[in-house]
């Protein structure tokens, strides 16, 4: 495993932890929008981005 794989796994396992922890603290009105924006932001900053790219 390379040095980036640790952070890739942390990114993947962090999603359920984040979603479960904040699901009850964030108002339902903006919860899904916040979740989607956070996932999109994190996706752009991880090594996983190099594996999946949009093809226009």
C-alpha positions, -999 to 999 in steps of 0.1 A, spaced: 0 0 0 12 35 -7 12 65 16 -20 78 1 -41 47 6 -45 54 43 -62 87 35 -83 71 8 -96 46 33 -102 74 59 -122 92 33 -144 62 26 -150 53 62 -154 89 72 -186 93 52 -208 70 74 -193 85 106 -199 120 95 -234 113 82 -244 94 114 -230 119 137 -244 151 122 -277 137 109 -294 145 142 -277 179 146 -283 195 112 -318 206 103 -334 183 78 -340 213 56 -304 216 45 -290 182 54 -290 166 20 -276 196 3 -248 199 28 -240 162 25 -238 163 -13 -217 195 -13 -193 180 13 -189 147 -7 -182 167 -39 -157 189 -21 -139 159 -6 -140 139 -38 -120 166 -56 -92 165 -30 -85 127 -27 -64 103 -47 -96 86 -58 -102 115 -82 -74 102 -104 -93 69 -109 -126 84 -119 -129 113 -143 -158 129 -162 -156 125 -199 -172 154 -218 
